[in-house]
Amino acid sequence: MKAKKIVKDGMSMVVGAALATCAVFFFLMPSSLAVGSVTGVSIILNTFIPLSISTLTFILNVILLILGAILIGPEFSGKTVITTLMYSGMLSVLEHFMPNLESLTGDPLIDAVCYIFILGLAQAVLFSSGASTGGIDIIAKILSKYLHFDIGKAVSIGGICLAMTSVFVFELDIVVLSLLTTYLNGLVVDHFIFDLNPRRRVCILSQKEDQICNFILNDLHSGASIYNAIGAYSGQAQREIITIVDKSEYRKLMEYIKKTDPAAFITVYPVHEVFYRAKK
């Protein structure tokens, strides 16, 4: 199981780093969007310092990685180091083979939209594996840990602060677009994080309570809670089964209930996060 998780996390880190690299190289850099990120700050510094954007990004990431190791923990920082190296390496390769790449769309607004969605997906993939691309993601994790912000909101807050530095270099329209892009990036991150592994809280009132509980425990290998309830109209005592399931478990559960007790009363709610201590 541990080896499977290592392989899964490794693949997620490679995919996330590749997506982030494509978002930055093909959409952020050609349009000079100073989106709130370390890469955005590097684009600004590149106008003053004769170093490549990938080199400046790497230097800033090293500083933030040290900060992350102190404030967040070694596991997150270790994975982020690997992802940052992959990200910086991929960016360097693209810079070498495709220097002075022009915008693929020719429109900064379209570039911004493409950047938002591709980077948001990359960040969600990396956060789900306990890693990040470094930079603003480290700042976001620190804000999330100590100020208890949703990770997407933390990305937006930290990013907007960095994006404000672009006012000293770029024209007002680029600055405004960068700020909007940074804010929307946080919303997209939250959207993808919650949709990568959606969970549902299923509440069931059924005459086949024992059979349904047995299916949840032994077939889905999940857990459930049972609460006493009284119907307001009938005044009769009933027992309500409540369980939290992922996407595949939800489909199997609904199919079983429809077959076992078509008259069951079911309510379903989306669940964003679940915290629990696994049984040994």
MARTORTI-463710 format. One record per residue: chain; y, x, z of N, C-alpha, C in turn; residue in one letter; residue number from 1. Coordinates in nm, 3 decimals, decimal comma. Layout:
N
- mol  n_Y  n_X  n_Z  ca_Y  ca_X  ca_Z  c_Y  c_X  c_Z  type  seq
- A  Y  X  Z  Y  X  Z  Y  X  Z  A  NUM
...
This chain:
280
- mol  n_Y  n_X  n_Z  ca_Y  ca_X  ca_Z  c_Y  c_X  c_Z  type  seq
- A  -0,121  0,084  0,000  0,000  0,000  0,000  0,125  0,087  0,000  M  1
- A  0,121  0,196  0,081  0,235  0,285  0,087  0,257  0,355  -0,046  K  2
- A  0,146  0,398  -0,110  0,156  0,465  -0,240  0,212  0,370  -0,345  A  3
- A  0,171  0,243  -0,338  0,221  0,142  -0,432  0,371  0,123  -0,416  K  4
- A  0,417  0,122  -0,290  0,561  0,106  -0,264  0,640  0,227  -0,314  K  5
- A  0,583  0,346  -0,296  0,651  0,467  -0,343  0,668  0,464  -0,494  I  6
- A  0,561  0,424  -0,564  0,567  0,416  -0,711  0,669  0,310  -0,755  V  7
- A  0,665  0,193  -0,687  0,758  0,085  -0,720  0,903  0,128  -0,698  K  8
- A  0,929  0,192  -0,583  1,065  0,238  -0,553  1,109  0,345  -0,653  D  9
- A  1,016  0,435  -0,688  1,049  0,540  -0,786  1,087  0,484  -0,921  G  10
- A  1,010  0,384  -0,968  1,041  0,321  -1,097  1,175  0,248  -1,090  M  11
- A  1,201  0,182  -0,976  1,328  0,111  -0,960  1,445  0,208  -0,964  S  12
- A  1,427  0,325  -0,903  1,534  0,425  -0,901  1,563  0,479  -1,041  M  13
- A  1,458  0,502  -1,120  1,477  0,551  -1,258  1,548  0,445  -1,342  V  14
- A  1,499  0,321  -1,335  1,559  0,212  -1,412  1,703  0,189  -1,370  V  15
- A  1,728  0,187  -1,239  1,864  0,166  -1,188  1,959  0,275  -1,231  G  16
- A  1,914  0,400  -1,223  1,999  0,512  -1,265  2,030  0,507  -1,414  A  17
- A  1,929  0,471  -1,494  1,949  0,462  -1,639  2,047  0,350  -1,676  A  18
- A  2,034  0,235  -1,610  2,125  0,124  -1,636  2,268  0,159  -1,596  L  19
- A  2,284  0,223  -1,480  2,418  0,263  -1,434  2,480  0,363  -1,530  A  20
- A  2,400  0,457  -1,579  2,450  0,557  -1,674  2,499  0,491  -1,802  T  21
- A  2,420  0,398  -1,855  2,459  0,329  -1,979  2,585  0,246  -1,959  C  22
- A  2,595  0,179  -1,845  2,714  0,098  -1,816  2,839  0,184  -1,814  A  23
- A  2,829  0,301  -1,749  2,946  0,389  -1,736  2,979  0,457  -1,869  V  24
- A  2,879  0,514  -1,935  2,906  0,594  -2,054  2,949  0,510  -2,175  F  25
- A  2,882  0,398  -2,196  2,909  0,320  -2,316  3,021  0,218  -2,301  F  26
- A  3,055  0,180  -2,177  3,156  0,075  -2,159  3,273  0,114  -2,069  F  27
- A  3,247  0,192  -1,964  3,357  0,228  -1,873  3,442  0,341  -1,929  L  28
- A  3,378  0,450  -1,966  3,452  0,569  -2,009  3,531  0,550  -2,138  M  29
- A  3,475  0,489  -2,244  3,552  0,475  -2,369  3,680  0,394  -2,354  P  30
- A  3,679  0,297  -2,261  3,796  0,211  -2,244  3,888  0,259  -2,134  S  31
- A  3,852  0,372  -2,070  3,933  0,428  -1,959  3,962  0,325  -1,852  S  32
- A  3,862  0,241  -1,824  3,877  0,144  -1,717  3,860  0,215  -1,584  L  33
- A  3,964  0,214  -1,502  3,958  0,283  -1,373  3,900  0,189  -1,268  A  34
- A  3,781  0,135  -1,298  3,717  0,042  -1,207  3,691  0,113  -1,075  V  35
- A  3,699  0,035  -0,964  3,684  0,096  -0,833  3,548  0,158  -0,813  G  36
- A  3,535  0,281  -0,850  3,411  0,355  -0,832  3,446  0,503  -0,831  S  37
- A  3,349  0,585  -0,791  3,372  0,729  -0,793  3,392  0,777  -0,936  V  38
- A  3,319  0,715  -1,029  3,338  0,751  -1,170  3,478  0,714  -1,216  T  39
- A  3,528  0,598  -1,169  3,664  0,559  -1,203  3,766  0,657  -1,150  G  40
- A  3,747  0,703  -1,026  3,836  0,804  -0,970  3,824  0,934  -1,048  V  41
- A  3,701  0,966  -1,092  3,680  1,088  -1,171  3,754  1,082  -1,304  S  42
- A  3,758  0,963  -1,364  3,832  0,944  -1,489  3,980  0,973  -1,467  I  43
- A  4,032  0,930  -1,352  4,173  0,956  -1,319  4,195  1,105  -1,295  I  44
- A  4,107  1,166  -1,214  4,121  1,309  -1,184  4,105  1,395  -1,309  L  45
- A  4,029  1,346  -1,406  4,006  1,420  -1,529  4,135  1,443  -1,607  N  46
- A  4,235  1,359  -1,584  4,364  1,377  -1,652  4,444  1,492  -1,592  T  47
- A  4,404  1,536  -1,471  4,475  1,645  -1,403  4,390  1,771  -1,385  F  48
- A  4,259  1,752  -1,373  4,170  1,864  -1,345  4,082  1,893  -1,467  I  49
- A  4,077  2,015  -1,515  4,000  2,049  -1,636  3,850  2,060  -1,610  P  50
- A  3,791  1,954  -1,555  3,646  1,947  -1,535  3,596  1,819  -1,599  L  51
- A  3,468  1,819  -1,641  3,412  1,700  -1,705  3,401  1,588  -1,602  S  52
- A  3,395  1,465  -1,652  3,386  1,349  -1,564  3,256  1,355  -1,484  I  53
- A  3,146  1,399  -1,547  3,018  1,407  -1,476  3,024  1,508  -1,362  S  54
- A  3,094  1,621  -1,383  3,107  1,723  -1,278  3,190  1,671  -1,162  T  55
- A  3,302  1,606  -1,192  3,387  1,550  -1,087  3,312  1,441  -1,010  L  56
- A  3,236  1,359  -1,083  3,157  1,255  -1,017  3,055  1,315  -0,922  T  57
- A  2,993  1,424  -0,965  2,892  1,490  -0,882  2,954  1,546  -0,754  F  58
- A  3,070  1,609  -0,766  3,137  1,668  -0,649  3,174  1,560  -0,548  I  59
- A  3,233  1,451  -0,596  3,271  1,342  -0,506  3,149  1,278  -0,441  L  60
- A  3,040  1,268  -0,518  2,918  1,209  -0,464  2,859  1,295  -0,353  N  61
- A  2,866  1,425  -0,368  2,815  1,515  -0,264  2,887  1,491  -0,132  V  62
- A  3,019  1,478  -0,141  3,098  1,453  -0,020  3,057  1,320  0,045  I  63
- A  3,040  1,216  -0,037  3,003  1,085  0,017  2,859  1,083  0,066  L  64
- A  2,771  1,161  0,004  2,632  1,168  0,049  2,622  1,226  0,189  L  65
- A  2,703  1,326  0,216  2,706  1,386  0,350  2,753  1,281  0,451  I  66
- A  2,855  1,206  0,412  2,906  1,098  0,498  2,798  0,991  0,520  L  67
- A  2,725  0,957  0,412  2,619  0,857  0,421  2,505  0,901  0,511  G  68
- A  2,468  1,029  0,502  2,360  1,081  0,587  2,396  1,069  0,734  A  69
- A  2,523  1,088  0,765  2,568  1,082  0,905  2,575  0,937  0,954  I  70
- A  2,630  0,848  0,872  2,660  0,712  0,917  2,552  0,609  0,885  L  71
- A  2,469  0,633  0,783  2,369  0,533  0,743  2,229  0,575  0,783  I  72
- A  2,190  0,697  0,746  2,055  0,742  0,782  1,995  0,827  0,673  G  73
- A  1,891  0,906  0,708  1,834  1,001  0,613  1,757  0,939  0,498  P  74
- A  1,688  0,824  0,521  1,606  0,766  0,413  1,693  0,719  0,298  E  75
- A  1,798  0,642  0,331  1,890  0,594  0,227  1,955  0,712  0,156  F  76
- A  1,999  0,810  0,233  2,066  0,926  0,173  1,972  1,008  0,087  S  77
- A  1,844  1,021  0,131  1,748  1,098  0,053  1,722  1,035  -0,083  G  78
- A  1,700  0,904  -0,084  1,678  0,834  -0,211  1,803  0,838  -0,298  K  79
- A  1,919  0,827  -0,234  2,044  0,829  -0,309  2,070  0,966  -0,371  T  80
- A  2,029  1,072  -0,303  2,042  1,207  -0,359  1,964  1,216  -0,490  V  81
- A  1,839  1,167  -0,487  1,754  1,171  -0,608  1,817  1,088  -0,720  I  82
- A  1,862  0,968  -0,685  1,922  0,879  -0,786  2,051  0,938  -0,842  T  83
- A  2,131  0,998  -0,754  2,258  1,059  -0,797  2,233  1,174  -0,893  T  84
- A  2,132  1,255  -0,863  2,098  1,366  -0,953  2,053  1,314  -1,089  L  85
- A  1,971  1,207  -1,088  1,927  1,148  -1,215  2,046  1,091  -1,292  M  86
- A  2,131  1,020  -1,220  2,249  0,959  -1,282  2,342  1,064  -1,341  Y  87
- A  2,373  1,169  -1,263  2,462  1,275  -1,312  2,399  1,350  -1,429  S  88
- A  2,267  1,373  -1,421  2,199  1,442  -1,530  2,200  1,362  -1,659  G  89
- A  2,171  1,232  -1,649  2,172  1,145  -1,767  2,312  1,140  -1,829  M  90
- A  2,414  1,132  -1,741  2,552  1,125  -1,789  2,590  1,255  -1,860  L  91
- A  2,547  1,368  -1,806  2,576  1,498  -1,869  2,512  1,509  -2,007  S  92
- A  2,388  1,460  -2,017  2,317  1,465  -2,146  2,390  1,382  -2,250  V  93
- A  2,431  1,260  -2,212  2,503  1,174  -2,306  2,638  1,234  -2,345  L  94
- A  2,707  1,293  -2,248  2,836  1,359  -2,278  2,817  1,474  -2,376  E  95
- A  2,706  1,546  -2,363  2,680  1,661  -2,450  2,649  1,618  -2,593  H  96
- A  2,566  1,516  -2,609  2,522  1,475  -2,742  2,617  1,375  -2,809  F  97
- A  2,697  1,304  -2,730  2,790  1,208  -2,788  2,930  1,225  -2,727  M  98
- A  2,993  1,339  -2,749  3,127  1,362  -2,694  3,231  1,272  -2,762  P  99
- A  3,332  1,238  -2,688  3,444  1,158  -2,742  3,395  1,025  -2,802  N  100
- A  3,300  0,964  -2,738  3,249  0,835  -2,785  3,358  0,729  -2,773  L  101
- A  3,378  0,654  -2,881  3,477  0,546  -2,880  3,411  0,416  -2,834  E  102
- A  3,494  0,321  -2,797  3,444  0,192  -2,749  3,353  0,126  -2,853  S  103
- A  3,240  0,076  -2,808  3,146  0,010  -2,898  3,198  -0,124  -2,944  L  104
- A  3,281  -0,188  -2,861  3,330  -0,322  -2,894  3,474  -0,320  -2,945  T  105
- A  3,550  -0,216  -2,908  3,691  -0,209  -2,948  3,781  -0,298  -2,866  G  106
- A  3,726  -0,360  -2,762  3,803  -0,452  -2,679  3,777  -0,419  -2,532  D  107
- A  3,880  -0,375  -2,457  3,862  -0,340  -2,316  3,805  -0,454  -2,232  P  108
- A  3,842  -0,578  -2,265  3,794  -0,692  -2,189  3,643  -0,710  -2,206  L  109
- A  3,596  -0,700  -2,330  3,452  -0,712  -2,355  3,377  -0,596  -2,290  I  110
- A  3,436  -0,475  -2,299  3,376  -0,360  -2,233  3,362  -0,385  -2,083  D  111
- A  3,467  -0,443  -2,024  3,465  -0,469  -1,880  3,354  -0,566  -1,842  A  112
- A  3,338  -0,672  -1,922  3,234  -0,772  -1,895  3,095  -0,709  -1,905  V  113
- A  3,073  -0,631  -2,011  2,943  -0,563  -2,027  2,916  -0,467  -1,912  C  114
- A  3,020  -0,394  -1,873  3,007  -0,298  -1,763  2,970  -0,370  -1,633  Y  115
- A  3,038  -0,480  -1,604  3,014  -0,555  -1,480  2,868  -0,596  -1,468  I  116
- A  2,814  -0,658  -1,573  2,679  -0,712  -1,563  2,572  -0,605  -1,563  F  117
- A  2,590  -0,501  -1,644  2,489  -0,395  -1,647  2,490  -0,316  -1,517  I  118
- A  2,609  -0,280  -1,468  2,617  -0,205  -1,343  2,573  -0,290  -1,225  L  119
- A  2,610  -0,418  -1,225  2,568  -0,507  -1,116  2,417  -0,515  -1,106  G  120
- A  2,350  -0,524  -1,222  2,204  -0,527  -1,222  2,148  -0,394  -1,171  L  121
- A  2,208  -0,283  -1,215  2,164  -0,151  -1,171  2,176  -0,137  -1,019  A  122
- A  2,290  -0,178  -0,963  2,312  -0,168  -0,819  2,213  -0,254  -0,741  Q  123
- A  2,187  -0,375  -0,792  2,093  -0,463  -0,723  1,953  -0,404  -0,723  A  124
- A  1,911  -0,346  -0,835  1,779  -0,283  -0,844  1,768  -0,168  -0,746  V  125
- A  1,873  -0,087  -0,738  1,871  0,030  -0,650  1,878  -0,011  -0,502  L  126
- A  1,964  -0,107  -0,469  1,973  -0,152  -0,330  1,840  -0,211  -0,283  F  127
- A  1,770  -0,280  -0,372  1,642  -0,342  -0,335  1,536  -0,237  -0,304  S  128
- A  1,552  -0,116  -0,357  1,456  -0,008  -0,330  1,506  0,087  -0,221  S  129
- A  1,619  0,053  -0,159  1,674  0,135  -0,052  1,749  0,257  -0,100  G  130
- A  1,801  0,250  -0,223  1,875  0,363  -0,280  2,008  0,313  -0,334  A  131
- A  2,081  0,401  -0,403  2,206  0,364  -0,467  2,243  0,473  -0,566  S  132
- A  2,349  0,450  -0,642  2,396  0,553  -0,735  2,494  0,647  -0,666  T  133
- A  2,511  0,628  -0,535  2,608  0,709  -0,463  2,746  0,648  -0,472  G  134
- A  2,848  0,728  -0,446  2,986  0,684  -0,463  3,020  0,559  -0,385  G  135
- A  3,073  0,460  -0,456  3,120  0,337  -0,393  3,006  0,263  -0,325  I  136
- A  2,882  0,281  -0,374  2,767  0,216  -0,310  2,749  0,266  -0,167  D  137
- A  2,775  0,394  -0,144  2,764  0,449  -0,008  2,872  0,388  0,081  I  138
- A  2,994  0,380  0,028  3,103  0,318  0,103  3,068  0,173  0,135  I  139
- A  3,010  0,102  0,037  2,971  -0,038  0,056  2,864  -0,052  0,164  A  140
- A  2,765  0,037  0,165  2,660  0,032  0,266  2,717  0,058  0,405  K  141
- A  2,814  0,147  0,414  2,877  0,175  0,543  2,954  0,051  0,591  I  142
- A  3,031  -0,010  0,502  3,105  -0,132  0,538  3,009  -0,244  0,577  L  143
- A  2,898  -0,255  0,501  2,799  -0,360  0,529  2,732  -0,339  0,664  S  144
- A  2,702  -0,213  0,697  2,631  -0,183  0,822  2,719  -0,202  0,945  K  145
- A  2,843  -0,154  0,937  2,927  -0,153  1,056  3,022  -0,273  1,067  Y  146
- A  3,057  -0,334  0,953  3,146  -0,451  0,956  3,074  -0,580  0,918  L  147
- A  2,944  -0,567  0,885  2,857  -0,682  0,858  2,904  -0,767  0,739  H  148
- A  2,957  -0,701  0,637  2,991  -0,771  0,513  2,866  -0,786  0,427  F  149
- A  2,862  -0,893  0,344  2,761  -0,898  0,238  2,782  -0,776  0,150  D  150
- A  2,673  -0,724  0,094  2,684  -0,599  0,019  2,777  -0,613  -0,101  I  151
- A  2,775  -0,730  -0,167  2,864  -0,751  -0,281  3,011  -0,750  -0,241  G  152
- A  3,041  -0,814  -0,128  3,179  -0,815  -0,078  3,224  -0,675  -0,041  K  153
- A  3,132  -0,598  0,018  3,164  -0,460  0,055  3,192  -0,376  -0,069  A  154
- A  3,115  -0,399  -0,177  3,140  -0,328  -0,303  3,280  -0,360  -0,355  V  155
- A  3,317  -0,488  -0,348  3,449  -0,530  -0,397  3,562  -0,469  -0,315  S  156
- A  3,550  -0,473  -0,182  3,658  -0,422  -0,096  3,677  -0,272  -0,115  I  157
- A  3,567  -0,198  -0,109  3,578  -0,053  -0,128  3,626  -0,018  -0,267  G  158
- A  3,576  -0,092  -0,367  3,614  -0,065  -0,505  3,760  -0,093  -0,535  G  159
- A  3,813  -0,201  -0,479  3,954  -0,236  -0,502  4,045  -0,127  -0,446  I  160
- A  4,008  -0,073  -0,330  4,089  0,035  -0,272  4,091  0,156  -0,365  C  161
- A  3,977  0,189  -0,424  3,973  0,302  -0,517  4,044  0,270  -0,648  L  162
- A  4,030  0,146  -0,694  4,092  0,107  -0,821  4,243  0,112  -0,814  A  163
- A  4,299  0,093  -0,696  4,444  0,096  -0,681  4,503  0,233  -0,716  M  164
- A  4,420  0,338  -0,709  4,470  0,472  -0,744  4,504  0,483  -0,893  T  165
- A  4,452  0,392  -0,974  4,478  0,399  -1,118  4,622  0,365  -1,154  S  166
- A  4,698  0,308  -1,059  4,836  0,271  -1,086  4,921  0,393  -1,118  V  167
- A  4,877  0,512  -1,073  4,955  0,634  -1,095  4,929  0,695  -1,233  F  168
- A  4,828  0,644  -1,305  4,789  0,707  -1,432  4,796  0,612  -1,551  V  169
- A  4,744  0,490  -1,533  4,730  0,400  -1,646  4,837  0,290  -1,647  F  170
- A  4,846  0,223  -1,762  4,942  0,114  -1,777  4,897  -0,006  -1,695  E  171
- A  4,992  -0,098  -1,671  4,968  -0,209  -1,580  4,852  -0,298  -1,624  L  172
- A  4,837  -0,321  -1,756  4,730  -0,409  -1,802  4,592  -0,352  -1,770  D  173
- A  4,578  -0,219  -1,783  4,451  -0,154  -1,750  4,425  -0,160  -1,600  I  174
- A  4,532  -0,145  -1,521  4,519  -0,151  -1,375  4,472  -0,289  -1,332  V  175
- A  4,535  -0,394  -1,385  4,498  -0,532  -1,350  4,354  -0,561  -1,391  V  176
- A  4,318  -0,520  -1,513  4,182  -0,542  -1,561  4,080  -0,468  -1,474  L  177
- A  4,117  -0,348  -1,430  4,028  -0,270  -1,345  4,005  -0,339  -1,210  S  178
- A  4,114  -0,393  -1,153  4,102  -0,462  -1,024  4,015  -0,587  -1,037  L  179
- A  4,036  -0,665  -1,143  3,956  -0,785  -1,164  3,809  -0,749  -1,186  L  180
- A  3,786  -0,644  -1,263  3,650  -0,600  -1,291  3,579  -0,557  -1,163  T  181
- A  3,652  -0,486  -1,078  3,596  -0,440  -0,951  3,557  -0,558  -0,863  T  182
- A  3,644  -0,657  -0,854  3,615  -0,776  -0,772  3,493  -0,851  -0,826  Y  183
- A  3,490  -0,872  -0,956  3,378  -0,945  -1,016  3,247  -0,867  -1,005  L  184
- A  3,256  -0,735  -1,005  3,136  -0,653  -0,990  3,065  -0,684  -0,857  N  185
- A  3,143  -0,703  -0,751  3,084  -0,737  -0,623  3,012  -0,871  -0,626  G  186
- A  3,070  -0,970  -0,694  3,006  -1,101  -0,706  2,876  -1,091  -0,784  L  187
- A  2,877  -1,011  -0,891  2,757  -0,996  -0,973  2,646  -0,925  -0,895  V  188
- A  2,683  -0,825  -0,814  2,584  -0,754  -0,732  2,512  -0,853  -0,640  V  189
- A  2,590  -0,936  -0,569  2,529  -1,035  -0,480  2,439  -1,131  -0,558  D  190
- A  2,485  -1,174  -0,676  2,406  -1,266  -0,758  2,271  -1,206  -0,794  H  191
- A  2,271  -1,082  -0,841  2,146  -1,018  -0,882  2,058  -0,985  -0,763  F  192
- A  2,117  -0,944  -0,651  2,037  -0,912  -0,532  1,961  -1,035  -0,485  I  193
- A  2,030  -1,148  -0,478  1,964  -1,269  -0,429  1,865  -1,325  -0,529  F  194
- A  1,882  -1,296  -0,659  1,793  -1,350  -0,761  1,677  -1,258  -0,794  D  195
- A  1,682  -1,131  -0,750  1,571  -1,041  -0,780  1,444  -1,085  -0,707  L  196
- A  1,458  -1,131  -0,585  1,342  -1,178  -0,510  1,380  -1,306  -0,435  N  197
- A  1,398  -1,416  -0,510  1,444  -1,539  -0,447  1,339  -1,596  -0,351  P  198
- A  1,385  -1,645  -0,239  1,297  -1,710  -0,142  1,346  -1,851  -0,116  R  199
- A  1,253  -1,935  -0,075  1,287  -2,075  -0,050  1,231  -2,118  0,086  R  200
- A  1,310  -2,198  0,154  1,264  -2,260  0,279  1,214  -2,399  0,244  R  201
- A  1,085  -2,422  0,265  1,022  -2,549  0,226  0,986  -2,627  0,352  V  202
- A  1,037  -2,749  0,360  1,010  -2,838  0,474  0,922  -2,952  0,426  C  203
- A  0,808  -2,974  0,493  0,706  -3,067  0,444  0,669  -3,167  0,551  I  204
- A  0,673  -3,294  0,516  0,621  -3,403  0,599  0,502  -3,462  0,524  L  205
- A  0,383  -3,452  0,584  0,263  -3,494  0,512  0,155  -3,541  0,609  S  206
- A  0,073  -3,633  0,563  -0,043  -3,678  0,639  -0,156  -3,576  0,632  Q  207
- A  -0,144  -3,480  0,539  -0,248  -3,377  0,522  -0,199  -3,244  0,582  K  208
- A  -0,140  -3,254  0,699  -0,077  -3,138  0,764  -0,173  -3,021  0,780  E  209
- A  -0,294  -3,048  0,832  -0,389  -2,940  0,859  -0,430  -2,867  0,731  D  210
- A  -0,452  -2,943  0,625  -0,494  -2,881  0,500  -0,383  -2,794  0,441  Q  211
- A  -0,260  -2,845  0,448  -0,147  -2,769  0,392  -0,122  -2,642  0,474  I  212
- A  -0,128  -2,653  0,607  -0,112  -2,534  0,692  -0,219  -2,431  0,664  C  213
- A  -0,343  -2,479  0,647  -0,453  -2,387  0,618  -0,430  -2,314  0,485  N  214
- A  -0,376  -2,385  0,386  -0,348  -2,324  0,256  -0,239  -2,217  0,268  F  215
- A  -0,134  -2,248  0,345  -0,024  -2,152  0,363  -0,074  -2,025  0,432  I  216
- A  -0,154  -2,043  0,538  -0,199  -1,929  0,617  -0,307  -1,846  0,548  L  217
- A  -0,404  -1,912  0,486  -0,521  -1,842  0,435  -0,520  -1,814  0,286  N  218
- A  -0,450  -1,896  0,209  -0,444  -1,874  0,064  -0,317  -1,797  0,025  D  219
- A  -0,204  -1,838  0,081  -0,078  -1,768  0,051  -0,059  -1,647  0,142  L  220
- A  -0,135  -1,644  0,252  -0,121  -1,536  0,352  0,024  -1,525  0,399  H  221
- A  0,081  -1,643  0,421  0,218  -1,651  0,469  0,218  -1,716  0,606  S  222
- A  0,335  -1,743  0,661  0,345  -1,805  0,792  0,412  -1,940  0,784  G  223
- A  0,405  -2,015  0,892  0,468  -2,147  0,896  0,499  -2,183  1,040  A  224
- A  0,593  -2,274  1,056  0,626  -2,328  1,188  0,611  -2,479  1,181  S  225
- A  0,575  -2,540  1,294  0,558  -2,686  1,298  0,650  -2,743  1,405  I  226
- A  0,729  -2,843  1,366  0,825  -2,905  1,457  0,794  -3,054  1,470  Y  227
- A  0,814  -3,106  1,590  0,800  -3,250  1,611  0,926  -3,320  1,563  N  228
- A  0,909  -3,427  1,489  1,023  -3,504  1,437  0,994  -3,653  1,453  A  229
- A  1,101  -3,731  1,460  1,089  -3,877  1,472  1,168  -3,941  1,360  I  230
- A  1,104  -4,025  1,282  1,171  -4,093  1,173  1,275  -4,190  1,224  G  231
- A  1,399  -4,181  1,176  1,507  -4,268  1,224  1,482  -4,414  1,188  A  232
- A  1,420  -4,438  1,074  1,398  -4,576  1,028  1,274  -4,636  1,094  Y  233
- A  1,164  -4,559  1,089  1,037  -4,613  1,141  1,022  -4,592  1,291  S  234
- A  1,089  -4,490  1,347  1,073  -4,460  1,487  0,940  -4,392  1,519  G  235
- A  0,864  -4,356  1,417  0,734  -4,294  1,437  0,747  -4,142  1,449  Q  236
- A  0,663  -4,086  1,536  0,661  -3,941  1,554  0,587  -3,876  1,437  A  237
- A  0,643  -3,768  1,385  0,581  -3,693  1,276  0,592  -3,544  1,306  Q  238
- A  0,514  -3,467  1,234  0,522  -3,321  1,249  0,564  -3,261  1,115  R  239
- A  0,666  -3,175  1,119  0,721  -3,115  0,998  0,678  -2,969  0,988  E  240
- A  0,624  -2,933  0,871  0,584  -2,795  0,844  0,701  -2,725  0,776  I  241
- A  0,738  -2,608  0,826  0,845  -2,529  0,764  0,791  -2,390  0,732  I  242
- A  0,807  -2,349  0,608  0,761  -2,216  0,567  0,862  -2,155  0,471  T  243
- A  0,865  -2,023  0,464  0,952  -1,952  0,371  0,864  -1,875  0,273  I  244
- A  0,883  -1,899  0,145  0,795  -1,841  0,043  0,877  -1,779  -0,069  V  245
- A  0,815  -1,684  -0,140  0,883  -1,626  -0,257  0,854  -1,712  -0,380  D  246
- A  0,897  -1,665  -0,497  0,890  -1,746  -0,618  0,748  -1,783  -0,655  K  247
- A  0,657  -1,687  -0,655  0,519  -1,715  -0,694  0,448  -1,802  -0,589  S  248
- A  0,475  -1,776  -0,460  0,415  -1,857  -0,354  0,465  -2,000  -0,359  E  249
- A  0,593  -2,016  -0,391  0,651  -2,151  -0,400  0,581  -2,234  -0,508  Y  250
- A  0,558  -2,172  -0,624  0,491  -2,242  -0,733  0,350  -2,285  -0,692  R  251
- A  0,275  -2,194  -0,629  0,139  -2,226  -0,586  0,138  -2,335  -0,479  K  252
- A  0,234  -2,327  -0,386  0,241  -2,426  -0,279  0,271  -2,564  -0,332  L  253
- A  0,368  -2,574  -0,423  0,403  -2,705  -0,478  0,288  -2,764  -0,558  M  254
- A  0,218  -2,681  -0,632  0,102  -2,731  -0,708  -0,006  -2,785  -0,613  E  255
- A  -0,028  -2,713  -0,503  -0,130  -2,756  -0,407  -0,090  -2,887  -0,339  Y  256
- A  0,036  -2,900  -0,298  0,081  -3,022  -0,230  0,073  -3,143  -0,323  I  257
- A  0,113  -3,124  -0,447  0,108  -3,236  -0,543  -0,035  -3,284  -0,565  K  258
- A  -0,129  -3,189  -0,559  -0,270  -3,225  -0,578  -0,330  -3,284  -0,451  K  259
- A  -0,290  -3,230  -0,335  -0,350  -3,271  -0,208  -0,287  -3,398  -0,151  T  260
- A  -0,155  -3,407  -0,157  -0,085  -3,523  -0,101  0,040  -3,555  -0,184  D  261
- A  0,023  -3,631  -0,293  0,138  -3,665  -0,379  0,247  -3,742  -0,306  P  262
- A  0,214  -3,803  -0,191  0,312  -3,883  -0,117  0,391  -3,799  -0,017  A  263
- A  0,366  -3,669  -0,011  0,436  -3,582  0,086  0,586  -3,581  0,059  A  264
- A  0,663  -3,573  0,168  0,810  -3,565  0,157  0,849  -3,419  0,174  F  265
- A  0,916  -3,364  0,073  0,943  -3,220  0,072  1,092  -3,196  0,047  I  266
- A  1,151  -3,107  0,124  1,287  -3,061  0,096  1,283  -2,909  0,083  T  267
- A  1,368  -2,856  -0,007  1,366  -2,713  -0,038  1,508  -2,658  -0,031  V  268
- A  1,523  -2,541  0,033  1,653  -2,478  0,046  1,644  -2,331  0,002  Y  269
- A  1,747  -2,281  -0,066  1,746  -2,138  -0,101  1,770  -2,053  0,023  P  270
- A  1,704  -1,938  0,029  1,719  -1,843  0,140  1,764  -1,710  0,083  V  271
- A  1,874  -1,657  0,132  1,928  -1,531  0,081  1,863  -1,409  0,143  H  272
- A  1,843  -1,413  0,275  1,786  -1,296  0,342  1,690  -1,340  0,450  E  273
- A  1,588  -1,257  0,473  1,491  -1,283  0,579  1,474  -1,154  0,660  V  274
- A  1,488  -1,163  0,792  1,468  -1,048  0,878  1,354  -1,080  0,974  F  275
- A  1,256  -0,993  0,984  1,144  -1,016  1,074  1,071  -0,884  1,098  Y  276
- A  0,992  -0,883  1,202  0,908  -0,767  1,232  0,767  -0,797  1,183  R  277
- A  0,718  -0,716  1,092  0,586  -0,740  1,034  0,477  -0,725  1,141  A  278
- A  0,371  -0,808  1,129  0,259  -0,800  1,222  0,177  -0,674  1,192  K  279
- A  0,128  -0,610  1,297  0,048  -0,489  1,281  -0,098  -0,526  1,258  K  280
